[in-house]
Amino acid sequence: MALAAGARKYGALLKYPALVTSLKSRSDGTWDVETPQGSMRANRIVNAAGFWAREVGKMIGLEHPLIPVQHQYVVTSTIPEVKALKRELPVLRDLEGSYYLRQERDGLLFGPYESQEKMKVQDSWVTSGVPPGFGKELFQSDLDRIMEHVEAAMEMVPVLKKADIINVVNGPITYSPDILPMVGPHQGVRNYWVAIGFGYGIIHAGGVGKYLSDWILHGEPPFDLIELDPNRYGKWTTTQYTEAKARESYGFNNIVGYPKEERFAGRPTERVSGLYKTLESKCSMGFHAGWEQPHWFYKPGQDTQYRPSFRRTNWFEPVGSEYKQVMQRVGVIDLSPFGKFNIKGQDSIRLLDHLFANVIPKVGFTNISHMLTPKGRVYAELTVSHQSPGEFLLITGSGSELHDLRWIEEAAVKGGYDVEIKNITDELGVLGVAGPHARKVLQKLTPEDLSDDAFKFLQTKSLKISNIPVTAIRISYTDLLVPSVKEYFVPKNSLNHVVVSWKSTSPSAPVMVNKENTQFERCVRPSGHSSYHVVSCGLISGELGWELYHRREDSEALYDAVMNAGQEEGIDNFGTYAMNALRLEKAFRAWGSEMNCDTNPLEAGLEYFVKLNKPADFIGKQALKQIKAKGLKRRLVCLTLATDDVDPEGNESIWYHGKVVGNTTSGSYSYSVQKSLAFAYVPVELSEVGQEVEVELLGRNYPAVIIQEPLVLTEPTRNRLQKKDRKNKT
């Protein structure tokens, strides 16, 4: 009511009670909202209907994944010790007792969260909807269900033992599968926004209202809340899945959350790749937008249990083996969760040129492109493959599927482009084959020439692998170790491999290299430099990889063919944990970590992919020119840090001279230099190579140094530098 009074003060019109009986979309994107008091026209509608949100969604054919849960809290009468306090008590959350407690007038209020076995879902609402006329009514209280939590609260706050309970409130709250609300525009429906699934009620109301109004007014969110995107769910979120996850989330409300945490209720969904049955017994699966995807693989005799930890745990050694597998031989990874769109039509090139900051690739080629917001921030990153004249295959990350599709569809409608946009995510499987022997393995299965001259990096072709039709893109999210003729300074304590860095602590720093793979032509210490100088080196193995897009029903046959063909080369599986370590060494940015709606592409180091001089006036172009003219205040850097048994994950604080100056965005252990590796945003003045900072991990600050990136060079860069070196020698 306080919010309503404030809204009226500034001109809002409130009509209630006003039962919404139907919602009708019009061809121009506006809505007719039908009520018993008449019809209202709206430019857009925001569903903020609480536990009626599912009913509102059904009016337009949407099944919002929400489950009503009975939540109880207890209110006491006046407690003398509380009344005597000079100031209000802070809110207390007891994770072990699984309850929250706060002051309520001169007494206390505490609300428990029961285990998923004891909690109660309002099943009749799930099957039959909210009863007509339900408003401020409550459910029958059940103290027995929460008694263990009441006893825990009395032990923690002894004055409760003598307090009188004056009220036990049991009312409905709505839970989404992952406990987080859904906030923002909804894919597939024009001008329909949501602010639903708030398990904590009014505490979020003011902030969410401001966030949504800013987004509606300015065409982009004021800051990134991708974790609340309503488009993180899709048709795979069935009622059965939603109920299982809501029960789990409610029961886990107060448990400790770990890095790389997995929750297993409701899994698997219908969204499994064609390799799920083949791989499920060999690996630890992770959950990605409804998909099951291998995180890491185990061998006989290894610990196969799920053991979450803040430190390196049982997956650490197996991931190191997978890293070495891709570095030295050839690995296969299931990439089916990628979001995949087909775009074609007479205006397809014009649309994509308007959407993307990069140029449109030529027919038969692929590039990495970014969609920017009007203010020049990074809304999305996709790979764009020009398959035939005017027809494109767009690939994005699993969690960005509907988030990106909504943006593309909205731009197409707003600009009146004559295009056909089709989401083919569930139709296609994707198999990644990477490593120095990738070409050798695949060449056995196709008559198509896969040589470097015939199938170049970032080229795409339709061909057959073991007689299975695939769209093959020569691209890889992995990389192999430092071969190049580029000049490097090798710092002290470099373990096994060359480290890209321009400073060293000692003029006597030894050159330590991987003798098995790396050969130096000469190493010198140039005058004026306190480190050795690697002038020319080469590597026997090199990065190589293809992504093979195919019909989902062909996944198993394709996988079997590739694995059988690679026996001589020692082929094996690898998962997303190893892929993440490999991409960090290559300094590949990831959307959602290094870039999002809080960052611009210049500070994220994406200048190469942004073509400010291209003729098309792409979204965000003018804003980006202004950002460039004003200069940057921070930059993304790559840094190494020596830790004990903990690695950065992202969102850790960067310290310099006793002050927090930035944050990490993602991190991993680097199996090549045997140190932790992380991306981080720091002020421009602290972004130079060799700058020393500290990274806070588990309450301890570890020394870190900014390094020249990438730690590992990509294959085309190596080839280019090697050709240049040969030319110079000639």
NORDADA-V712386 format. One record per pair of residues at least 6 apart in sequence whose ideal C-beta (glycine too) atoms are under 6 Angstrom apart, sorted by the first residue. I is the first residue (numbers start at 1). J is the second residue. D is the distance in Angstrom with one decimal. If there is no record, write none. Layout:
# NORDADA-V712386
I_J_D, I_J_D
This chain:
# NORDADA-V712386
4_14_5.8, 18_35_4.6, 18_37_5.7, 19_36_5.9, 20_35_5.8, 21_34_4.8, 22_34_4.4, 22_59_5.8, 23_59_4.6, 23_60_5.4, 24_32_4.3, 25_31_5.8, 29_190_4.4, 29_191_5.1, 30_41_6.0, 30_43_5.6, 31_42_4.6, 31_45_5.1, 32_39_5.3, 33_40_4.6, 33_42_5.7, 44_191_3.8, 45_192_6.0, 46_193_4.4, 47_53_5.6, 47_56_4.8, 47_194_4.7, 47_196_5.9, 48_195_4.3, 49_56_4.8, 51_68_5.2, 51_172_5.0, 51_174_4.9, 52_130_5.6, 53_64_5.6, 53_66_5.8, 53_196_3.9, 54_64_5.3, 54_66_5.3, 55_129_5.7, 57_64_4.2, 60_189_6.0, 65_176_6.0, 65_177_5.6, 65_233_5.1, 65_237_4.2, 65_242_4.2, 66_174_4.6, 66_197_5.4, 67_121_5.9, 67_175_5.2, 67_242_5.5, 67_243_5.3, 67_246_3.8, 68_122_4.2, 68_125_4.6, 68_172_4.6, 68_174_5.7, 69_121_5.7, 69_173_5.6, 69_175_5.2, 69_250_5.5, 70_120_4.5, 70_139_5.4, 70_170_5.7, 71_173_4.8, 72_146_5.6, 72_170_4.6, 73_109_6.0, 73_111_3.4, 73_169_5.3, 74_110_5.6, 74_165_5.7, 74_168_5.5, 75_104_5.6, 75_109_5.0, 75_166_5.8, 75_167_4.3, 76_107_4.1, 76_108_5.0, 76_163_4.1, 76_165_5.9, 77_107_5.6, 77_164_4.3, 77_166_4.8, 78_106_4.2, 78_107_5.4, 79_107_5.3, 79_159_5.4, 79_163_5.2, 81_159_5.0, 82_106_5.6, 83_106_4.1, 88_103_5.4, 89_103_4.3, 91_102_4.5, 92_101_4.4, 93_100_4.9, 94_156_5.5, 95_254_4.6, 97_149_5.9, 97_152_3.2, 98_113_4.9, 98_149_5.8, 98_254_4.3, 99_110_5.3, 99_112_4.3, 99_149_4.8, 99_153_5.5, 100_111_5.5, 101_110_4.0, 102_109_5.7, 110_153_5.1, 112_146_4.4, 112_149_3.3, 113_253_4.1, 113_254_5.7, 114_145_6.0, 115_251_4.8, 116_247_4.6, 116_248_5.5, 116_251_3.1, 118_145_5.5, 119_250_5.3, 122_172_5.9, 138_170_5.6, 138_171_5.1, 139_170_4.4, 141_168_3.9, 141_170_4.6, 153_160_5.7, 154_160_4.5, 154_161_4.9, 173_199_5.6, 174_197_5.6, 175_199_5.4, 175_246_3.9, 175_249_5.9, 175_250_5.9, 176_197_3.9, 177_242_5.4, 177_245_3.4, 179_199_5.6, 179_249_3.9, 180_227_5.9, 180_228_5.7, 181_197_4.3, 181_198_4.6, 181_228_5.8, 182_194_5.2, 182_196_5.3, 182_197_4.9, 182_230_3.7, 183_195_5.3, 183_208_5.8, 183_228_4.4, 184_229_5.8, 184_230_5.8, 185_193_5.2, 186_192_5.0, 186_194_5.8, 186_230_5.3, 187_231_4.7, 187_402_4.3, 187_405_5.7, 187_406_3.7, 194_230_5.0, 195_208_5.3, 198_204_5.5, 214_222_4.3, 215_221_4.7, 219_374_5.3, 220_373_3.9, 220_374_5.8, 221_597_5.5, 223_598_5.5, 224_596_4.4, 224_597_4.0, 224_598_4.6, 229_403_5.3, 231_402_3.5, 231_403_4.9, 231_406_5.9, 236_269_4.6, 236_270_5.7, 236_271_4.4, 236_290_4.0, 241_266_4.2, 241_269_5.8, 244_265_4.4, 244_266_3.7, 245_265_5.4, 245_266_4.8, 248_263_5.8, 248_265_3.8, 258_308_3.7, 259_649_4.6, 261_308_5.6, 268_292_5.0, 269_290_4.7, 271_290_3.8, 271_291_5.0, 272_292_5.3, 273_334_5.5, 273_336_3.7, 273_429_5.5, 273_555_5.9, 274_429_5.1, 274_552_5.2, 274_555_2.7, 274_556_5.1, 275_334_5.0, 275_555_5.2, 275_559_5.5, 276_292_5.5, 278_556_6.0, 279_294_5.7, 282_297_5.6, 283_294_4.1, 283_297_4.4, 284_295_5.0, 284_296_5.4, 285_292_4.5, 286_293_5.4, 286_295_4.2, 288_337_4.5, 288_398_4.2, 289_398_4.3, 289_399_5.3, 291_337_3.9, 293_337_5.3, 294_334_6.0, 294_575_4.1, 295_575_4.8, 295_576_5.4, 295_577_5.3, 296_315_4.6, 296_318_5.2, 296_319_5.2, 296_575_4.5, 296_577_4.9, 297_573_4.9, 297_575_6.0, 298_304_4.9, 298_318_5.6, 303_314_4.2, 307_313_4.9, 307_314_5.0, 310_698_6.0, 311_645_4.8, 311_646_4.9, 312_645_4.9, 319_577_4.6, 319_578_5.1, 320_671_5.0, 322_574_3.8, 322_578_3.8, 323_578_4.9, 323_581_5.7, 323_671_4.5, 325_331_4.8, 325_572_5.1, 325_574_5.8, 326_434_5.5, 326_435_4.9, 326_478_5.4, 326_574_5.6, 327_480_5.1, 329_435_5.5, 329_437_5.7, 329_569_5.8, 329_570_4.4, 330_435_3.6, 330_437_4.1, 330_438_5.1, 330_441_5.6, 330_566_5.7, 330_569_5.3, 330_571_5.0, 331_434_5.7, 331_435_5.3, 331_574_4.0, 332_433_5.6, 332_573_5.6, 333_432_4.3, 333_574_5.4, 335_430_4.0, 335_432_4.8, 336_429_4.6, 336_430_5.0, 337_398_3.6, 338_395_5.2, 338_430_5.5, 339_396_4.2, 339_401_3.2, 339_425_5.2, 340_395_5.8, 340_424_5.0, 340_425_4.9, 340_428_5.3, 341_394_4.3, 341_423_5.8, 342_422_4.5, 342_424_5.3, 343_392_4.7, 343_419_6.0, 343_421_5.4, 344_390_5.8, 344_391_4.1, 344_420_5.5, 345_418_5.3, 345_419_3.7, 345_420_5.0, 346_418_5.1, 347_417_4.0, 347_418_4.5, 347_419_5.2, 348_390_5.0, 348_419_5.0, 349_360_5.7, 351_412_5.8, 351_417_4.4, 351_419_5.4, 352_360_5.6, 353_360_5.6, 353_616_4.0, 354_618_5.7, 355_371_5.3, 355_411_5.7, 356_369_4.0, 357_370_5.1, 357_372_5.6, 357_610_4.4, 357_618_5.4, 358_367_5.7, 358_369_4.0, 358_609_5.0, 358_611_5.8, 359_611_5.3, 359_614_5.5, 361_367_4.6, 361_386_4.8, 363_386_4.9, 363_389_5.8, 365_458_5.9, 365_459_5.7, 366_383_5.6, 366_385_4.3, 366_458_4.9, 366_460_5.1, 366_473_5.3, 367_384_5.8, 368_383_5.6, 368_609_5.6, 369_382_5.8, 369_384_4.9, 370_378_5.6, 370_381_5.2, 370_601_5.9, 370_609_5.8, 371_379_4.7, 371_380_4.5, 372_619_5.6, 372_620_3.1, 373_379_5.0, 373_620_5.8, 374_620_6.0, 375_623_5.0, 376_600_5.1, 376_620_4.3, 376_623_3.5, 376_624_4.1, 376_627_5.4, 377_597_4.9, 377_600_5.5, 378_595_4.1, 378_599_5.8, 378_601_5.5, 380_400_6.0, 380_404_4.5, 381_591_4.2, 382_394_5.0, 382_396_4.7, 383_395_4.5, 384_392_6.0, 384_394_5.7, 385_393_4.4, 385_460_4.5, 385_473_6.0, 386_392_5.8, 387_393_5.6, 396_404_4.8, 401_425_5.6, 405_423_5.8, 409_421_5.9, 412_419_5.5, 428_549_5.2, 429_550_5.5, 429_552_4.5, 429_555_3.9, 430_547_5.8, 430_549_5.5, 431_548_4.5, 431_558_5.9, 432_547_5.4, 433_546_5.3, 434_476_4.6, 434_478_4.7, 434_545_3.5, 436_541_3.8, 436_542_5.7, 437_569_4.1, 438_544_4.6, 438_545_5.6, 439_450_5.1, 439_544_5.7, 441_565_5.2, 441_566_4.1, 441_569_5.6, 442_450_5.9, 443_450_5.1, 444_565_4.5, 445_465_4.8, 445_466_4.6, 445_561_5.8, 445_565_5.4, 446_463_5.7, 446_465_5.3, 448_463_4.3, 455_474_5.7, 457_474_5.5, 457_716_4.5, 459_474_5.3, 460_473_4.6, 461_472_5.5, 462_471_5.5, 463_472_5.7, 466_561_3.6, 468_554_5.0, 468_558_5.0, 470_548_4.5, 470_550_4.6, 471_549_4.2, 472_546_5.2, 472_548_5.5, 473_547_4.8, 474_546_5.5, 475_547_5.8, 476_545_2.6, 477_579_5.7, 477_583_5.2, 478_579_5.8, 478_582_4.0, 479_543_4.8, 479_582_5.4, 479_586_3.7, 479_712_4.7, 480_541_5.6, 480_543_4.4, 481_497_5.9, 481_672_5.7, 481_712_5.9, 482_498_4.7, 482_712_5.7, 483_538_5.5, 483_539_2.7, 483_718_5.3, 484_713_5.0, 484_718_5.0, 484_721_4.8, 485_536_4.8, 485_721_4.7, 485_722_5.8, 485_725_3.6, 486_721_5.5, 487_535_6.0, 488_498_5.6, 488_500_5.8, 488_534_4.3, 489_501_5.9, 489_502_5.2, 489_531_4.3, 490_498_5.9, 490_511_5.3, 490_532_4.9, 490_534_5.8, 491_499_5.7, 491_501_4.7, 491_504_4.3, 492_504_5.4, 492_505_5.2, 492_506_5.0, 492_509_3.8, 494_512_5.3, 495_673_6.0, 495_674_4.6, 496_514_5.3, 497_514_5.2, 497_672_4.8, 497_673_5.9, 499_673_5.5, 500_707_5.9, 500_708_4.3, 500_711_5.6, 501_707_5.0, 501_708_5.8, 502_689_4.8, 502_690_5.8, 502_708_5.8, 503_690_3.6, 504_530_5.3, 504_531_3.2, 507_530_4.8, 509_531_5.5, 511_523_5.2, 511_532_5.0, 517_539_5.5, 517_540_5.4, 518_537_5.8, 518_539_5.7, 519_538_5.7, 520_537_4.9, 521_536_4.3, 522_535_5.5, 523_532_5.5, 523_534_5.8, 524_533_5.2, 525_532_5.1, 526_533_4.9, 542_715_5.5, 543_715_4.0, 550_558_5.7, 563_571_5.9, 580_668_5.5, 581_668_4.5, 584_668_5.1, 584_677_5.2, 585_670_5.8, 585_711_4.5, 585_712_4.3, 586_710_5.1, 586_712_5.2, 587_638_5.7, 587_709_4.0, 587_710_3.6, 589_595_5.6, 589_604_5.9, 593_650_5.8, 593_665_4.6, 593_666_4.1, 594_604_5.6, 594_636_5.8, 594_665_4.9, 594_679_5.2, 595_604_4.5, 600_627_5.5, 601_610_5.1, 603_632_5.0, 603_634_5.6, 603_635_5.6, 604_636_5.1, 605_636_5.1, 632_684_5.6, 634_681_5.0, 634_683_5.5, 635_684_5.6, 635_687_4.1, 636_679_5.9, 636_681_5.7, 637_680_5.8, 637_682_5.7, 637_687_5.2, 637_706_4.7, 638_679_6.0, 638_707_5.5, 638_709_4.1, 639_678_5.7, 639_680_5.9, 639_704_4.6, 639_706_4.9, 640_675_4.6, 640_677_5.7, 640_707_5.6, 641_676_4.8, 641_695_5.3, 641_702_4.9, 641_704_3.7, 642_675_5.5, 643_676_5.0, 643_702_5.2, 646_697_5.0, 646_698_5.8, 647_667_5.8, 647_669_4.8, 647_676_4.7, 648_664_4.9, 648_667_2.9, 648_676_5.8, 648_678_4.2, 649_667_5.8, 650_664_5.5, 650_665_5.3, 650_666_4.4, 651_663_5.9, 652_664_4.5, 652_695_5.6, 652_696_5.5, 652_697_6.0, 653_660_4.8, 653_696_4.4, 654_661_5.5, 654_662_3.9, 654_680_5.3, 654_682_5.8, 654_693_5.4, 655_694_4.1, 655_701_5.5, 656_693_5.1, 661_682_5.9, 661_683_5.8, 662_680_5.6, 662_681_4.8, 662_682_4.0, 664_678_4.6, 664_680_4.5, 665_679_4.6, 666_679_5.5, 667_678_3.5, 668_677_5.8, 669_676_5.8, 670_677_4.2, 689_706_5.6, 689_708_4.9, 691_706_4.6, 692_705_5.3, 693_704_5.3, 694_701_4.1, 694_703_5.9, 695_702_5.3, 695_704_4.8
